[in-house]
């Protein structure tokens, strides 16, 4: 296989920012320290929900196509804006910890004839921090080139190309937030990006683990081939969830639970499971389940 020509590129780096300039693109990644109390207070007031335990409020990854002015960004503020603020409704994928009913029964007279009240999430926001954030066009000029849904098979992201051992010209990752969910599991949103000789590829992955209840993943993939003409940006969004025990059964070693904290293992396992496996006990009605592909055609 002939190697691809390496495009001209220039990488700059500071203590908190890394960027690469390519013939038509500028890509920037910012990684700052965890937000301090004052910044968390400001974010909390703006969003109206408590902030995750680890909130990196200044972190971001931005892609800018200089010739068209199109700019697309992933950042913490916009990600948390997609967390439900208020009582959860149909489609929000409400989750409660397994011991909720047991806790209630332990505080109810077993001889009582009064039926147990139904237990529902009581916090006025989604305590799992589930976000269906796909990134956003971050400048007015870029709004001229929106993503449009497509079913054209030619717009599929070429996974075989991404799995080749091509040189990595630029790599960045940024953690937007993470929370241990009051010791009931974990919720996080991590964005990774790499530039290869022939393309740009970004993966934004939200991962949720609620112990003994379920796993959930929401992936956004952004792909651009430098050879596309006019420049085409493909966005693939996939949402998955399955019962905790169904994922646990996929462990190679049932005694080693470490993979259950690995977002890659979780996403790969959810992707490989049958619909029957996914529906056994974790049917939350979450509207994020499914797959869609969109494309943005940029002008030069």
QUIHURA-V292687 format. One record per residue. RES is the residue in one small letter. SS is DSSP state (2 for helix, 1 for strand, 0 for the rest). PHI is phi as a letter, one per 30 degrees, with the letter a starting at -180 (NA if undefined). PSI is psi in whole degrees, -180 to 180 (NA if undefined). Layout:
BEGIN
res & ss & phi & psi
RES & SS & PHI & PSI
RES & SS & PHI & PSI
END
This chain:
BEGIN
res & ss & phi & psi
x & 0 & NA & 128
x & 0 & d & 139
x & 0 & d & 150
x & 0 & d & 147
x & 0 & d & 137
x & 0 & d & 121
x & 0 & d & 155
x & 0 & d & 133
x & 1 & a & 155
x & 1 & b & 126
x & 1 & c & 133
x & 1 & b & 149
x & 1 & b & 135
x & 0 & b & -171
x & 0 & d & -34
x & 0 & c & -9
x & 1 & b & 137
x & 1 & b & 139
x & 1 & b & 155
x & 1 & b & 137
x & 1 & c & 124
x & 1 & c & 173
x & 0 & e & -36
x & 0 & b & -7
x & 1 & b & 151
x & 1 & b & 125
x & 1 & c & 131
x & 1 & b & 137
x & 1 & b & 130
x & 1 & c & 129
x & 0 & b & 111
x & 0 & c & 166
x & 0 & d & 163
x & 0 & e & 143
x & 0 & d & 139
x & 0 & d & 176
x & 2 & e & -40
x & 2 & d & -43
x & 2 & d & -39
x & 2 & d & -39
x & 2 & d & -42
x & 2 & d & -44
x & 2 & d & -42
x & 2 & d & -41
x & 2 & d & -39
x & 2 & d & -41
x & 2 & c & -22
x & 0 & i & 17
x & 0 & b & 156
x & 0 & d & 146
x & 0 & d & 150
x & 0 & e & 157
x & 0 & e & -41
x & 1 & c & 100
x & 1 & c & 121
x & 0 & c & 80
x & 0 & d & -15
x & 0 & c & 0
x & 0 & d & 148
x & 1 & a & 162
x & 1 & b & 131
x & 1 & b & 135
x & 1 & c & 128
x & 1 & b & 123
x & 1 & c & 105
x & 0 & d & -36
x & 0 & d & -34
x & 0 & c & -20
x & 0 & i & 0
x & 1 & d & 132
x & 1 & b & 131
x & 1 & b & 138
x & 1 & b & 149
x & 1 & b & 122
x & 1 & b & 168
x & 2 & d & -45
x & 2 & e & -50
x & 2 & d & -32
x & 2 & d & -44
x & 2 & d & -20
x & 2 & d & -20
x & 0 & c & 3
x & 0 & d & 132
x & 0 & d & 125
x & 1 & c & 110
x & 0 & k & 176
x & 0 & e & 139
x & 0 & d & 139
x & 0 & c & -180
x & 0 & e & 132
x & 0 & j & -16
x & 0 & d & -10
x & 0 & i & 45
x & 0 & e & 138
x & 0 & b & 137
x & 0 & b & 149
x & 0 & d & 150
x & 0 & d & -34
x & 2 & d & 3
x & 2 & e & -48
x & 2 & d & -39
x & 2 & d & -40
x & 2 & d & -43
x & 2 & d & -43
x & 2 & d & -36
x & 2 & d & -17
x & 0 & c & 16
x & 0 & b & 135
x & 0 & e & 118
x & 0 & d & -19
x & 0 & c & -3
x & 0 & d & 143
x & 0 & c & -2
x & 0 & d & 125
x & 0 & d & 150
x & 0 & d & 138
x & 0 & d & 151
x & 0 & d & 135
x & 0 & c & 132
x & 0 & b & 160
x & 0 & e & 129
x & 0 & c & -15
x & 0 & d & 143
x & 0 & d & 35
x & 1 & a & 169
x & 0 & d & 104
x & 0 & d & -13
x & 0 & d & -7
x & 0 & h & 31
x & 0 & d & 127
x & 0 & b & 131
x & 0 & c & 48
x & 0 & d & 127
x & 0 & c & 14
x & 0 & i & 176
x & 1 & a & 151
x & 1 & d & 124
x & 0 & c & 11
x & 0 & b & 155
x & 0 & d & -39
x & 2 & d & -37
x & 2 & d & -21
x & 2 & d & -14
x & 2 & d & -14
x & 0 & b & 72
x & 0 & d & 163
x & 0 & d & 138
x & 1 & b & 135
x & 1 & d & 145
x & 0 & b & 150
x & 0 & b & 14
x & 0 & d & 120
x & 2 & d & -20
x & 2 & d & -14
x & 2 & c & 11
x & 0 & d & 142
x & 0 & d & 126
x & 0 & d & 88
x & 2 & d & -31
x & 2 & d & -39
x & 2 & d & -40
x & 2 & d & -21
x & 0 & d & -5
x & 0 & d & 158
x & 0 & c & 55
x & 0 & d & 156
x & 0 & d & 145
x & 1 & c & 111
x & 1 & d & -29
x & 1 & a & 136
x & 1 & b & 141
x & 1 & a & 150
x & 1 & b & 149
x & 1 & b & 133
x & 1 & c & 123
x & 1 & d & -42
x & 1 & a & 162
x & 1 & a & 144
x & 1 & b & 142
x & 0 & d & 4
x & 2 & h & 47
x & 2 & h & 41
x & 2 & i & 22
x & 0 & c & 4
x & 1 & l & -140
x & 1 & a & 147
x & 1 & b & 130
x & 1 & a & 158
x & 1 & b & 116
x & 1 & b & 136
x & 1 & c & 129
x & 1 & b & 146
x & 1 & b & 142
x & 1 & b & 147
x & 1 & c & 126
x & 1 & c & 172
x & 0 & e & -30
x & 0 & c & -6
x & 1 & a & 170
x & 1 & c & 137
x & 1 & b & 130
x & 1 & b & 141
x & 1 & b & 118
x & 1 & c & 124
x & 1 & b & 115
x & 1 & c & 131
x & 1 & b & 132
x & 1 & b & 131
x & 1 & b & 118
x & 1 & c & 110
x & 0 & e & 133
x & 0 & i & 6
x & 0 & b & -68
x & 1 & a & 168
x & 1 & b & 147
x & 1 & b & 143
x & 1 & b & 144
x & 1 & b & 107
x & 1 & c & 137
x & 1 & b & 123
x & 1 & c & 133
x & 1 & c & 130
x & 1 & b & 137
x & 1 & b & 126
x & 1 & c & 130
x & 0 & d & -18
x & 0 & d & -5
x & 0 & d & 139
x & 0 & b & 118
x & 0 & d & 164
x & 0 & e & 129
x & 1 & b & 132
x & 1 & c & 124
x & 1 & c & 135
x & 1 & b & 123
x & 1 & c & 130
x & 1 & b & 129
x & 1 & b & 128
x & 1 & c & 133
x & 1 & b & 150
x & 1 & a & 156
x & 1 & a & 159
x & 1 & d & 149
x & 2 & e & -48
x & 2 & d & -33
x & 2 & d & -39
x & 2 & d & -41
x & 2 & e & -34
x & 0 & d & -16
x & 0 & d & -2
x & 0 & d & 138
x & 0 & d & -40
x & 0 & c & 106
x & 0 & e & -20
x & 0 & d & -15
x & 0 & c & 104
x & 0 & c & 3
x & 2 & e & -43
x & 2 & e & -22
x & 2 & d & -7
x & 2 & c & 5
x & 0 & c & 114
x & 2 & d & -33
x & 2 & d & -45
x & 2 & d & -43
x & 2 & d & -50
x & 2 & d & -43
x & 2 & d & -39
x & 2 & d & -46
x & 2 & e & -39
x & 2 & d & -30
x & 2 & c & -6
x & 0 & d & 150
x & 0 & d & 159
x & 2 & e & -35
x & 2 & d & -41
x & 2 & d & -40
x & 2 & d & -25
x & 2 & c & -3
x & 0 & d & 83
x & 0 & j & -5
x & 0 & b & 31
x & 0 & d & 88
x & 0 & d & -9
x & 0 & i & 19
x & 0 & d & 127
x & 0 & d & -11
x & 0 & d & -12
x & 0 & d & 133
x & 1 & k & -173
x & 1 & b & 141
x & 1 & b & 154
x & 1 & b & 134
x & 1 & b & 156
x & 1 & b & 146
x & 1 & b & 125
x & 1 & c & 117
x & 0 & c & 151
x & 0 & c & 149
x & 0 & c & NA
END
